[in-house]
Amino acid sequence: MIFNSRINQNLPYEIKILHMPIRQNKYSFLRYNCFIDCSNIKTARLDSLLAGNYLGDIDDEDFNLIVETLKDSPVVSKAVLSRFGL
């Protein structure tokens, strides 16, 4: 998923509500409050992930909320959820 600094107001309502707020005061690796876009699962190659810098983890509570938001999403297909074990 993608971290966004704000929600694009031009998105349809169904997509806007799939942006989960994440507070900077909870995560030291964030410089500001942001939103996780739970309307789409992005894939990345392993080599591109390994080339990046580790910044931190999402705690279990927020991770579970993200997973449940994805599962309940009307725009993420069952095939995509299945592909990622959800």
C-alpha positions as CSV (number, residue, x, y, z in Angstrom):
1,M,0.0,0.0,0.0
2,I,1.0,3.6,-0.4
3,F,1.4,6.2,2.3
4,N,-0.1,9.5,1.3
5,S,0.3,12.9,3.1
6,R,-3.3,13.7,2.3
7,I,-6.3,12.2,0.6
8,N,-6.9,13.4,-3.0
9,Q,-10.2,15.2,-2.8
10,N,-10.9,14.3,-6.5
11,L,-11.1,10.6,-5.7
12,P,-14.5,9.0,-5.6
13,Y,-16.0,8.7,-2.1
14,E,-15.7,4.9,-2.2
15,I,-11.9,5.3,-2.5
16,K,-11.5,8.1,0.0
17,I,-13.0,6.1,2.8
18,L,-10.4,3.4,2.2
19,H,-7.6,5.7,3.4
20,M,-6.6,4.8,6.9
21,P,-5.1,7.6,9.1
22,I,-1.7,7.0,10.6
23,R,-0.5,9.3,13.3
24,Q,3.1,10.6,13.3
25,N,3.2,10.6,17.1
26,K,2.8,6.9,17.1
27,Y,5.5,6.1,14.6
28,S,9.0,7.7,14.9
29,F,9.7,7.1,11.2
30,L,6.9,9.4,10.1
31,R,7.6,13.2,9.7
32,Y,3.8,14.0,9.6
33,N,0.4,12.4,9.9
34,C,-0.5,10.5,6.8
35,F,-2.9,8.0,5.3
36,I,-2.5,4.5,4.0
37,D,-4.3,3.9,0.8
38,C,-6.1,0.6,1.3
39,S,-7.9,0.7,-2.1
40,N,-5.0,-1.1,-3.9
41,I,-2.2,-3.5,-3.1
42,K,1.0,-2.6,-4.8
43,T,3.7,-5.1,-5.6
44,A,7.4,-4.5,-5.6
45,R,10.4,-6.6,-6.7
46,L,12.5,-8.0,-3.8
47,D,15.7,-6.3,-5.1
48,S,14.0,-2.9,-5.0
49,L,12.9,-3.5,-1.4
50,L,16.3,-4.6,-0.4
51,A,17.8,-1.5,-2.0
52,G,15.7,0.8,0.2
53,N,16.3,1.8,3.8
54,Y,14.4,0.1,6.7
55,L,12.4,2.8,8.5
56,G,10.1,0.9,10.9
57,D,7.1,-1.4,11.4
58,I,3.4,-0.8,11.6
59,D,2.1,-2.1,15.0
60,D,-0.2,-5.1,15.1
61,E,-3.3,-3.1,15.9
62,D,-2.9,-0.8,12.8
63,F,-1.7,-3.8,10.7
64,N,-4.9,-5.7,11.5
65,L,-7.1,-2.6,10.7
66,I,-5.3,-2.3,7.3
67,V,-5.9,-6.0,6.6
68,E,-9.6,-5.8,7.6
69,T,-10.0,-2.6,5.5
70,L,-8.6,-4.4,2.5
71,K,-10.8,-7.5,3.0
72,D,-13.9,-5.3,3.3
73,S,-12.9,-3.1,0.3
74,P,-15.4,-3.2,-2.6
75,V,-12.6,-2.3,-5.1
76,V,-10.0,-5.0,-4.2
77,S,-10.9,-8.3,-5.9
78,K,-11.1,-11.6,-4.1
79,A,-8.4,-12.9,-6.5
80,V,-6.0,-10.1,-5.4
81,L,-6.8,-10.8,-1.7
82,S,-6.2,-14.5,-2.3
83,R,-2.9,-13.9,-4.1
84,F,-1.7,-12.2,-0.9
85,G,-3.1,-14.7,1.5
86,L,-6.0,-12.5,2.6
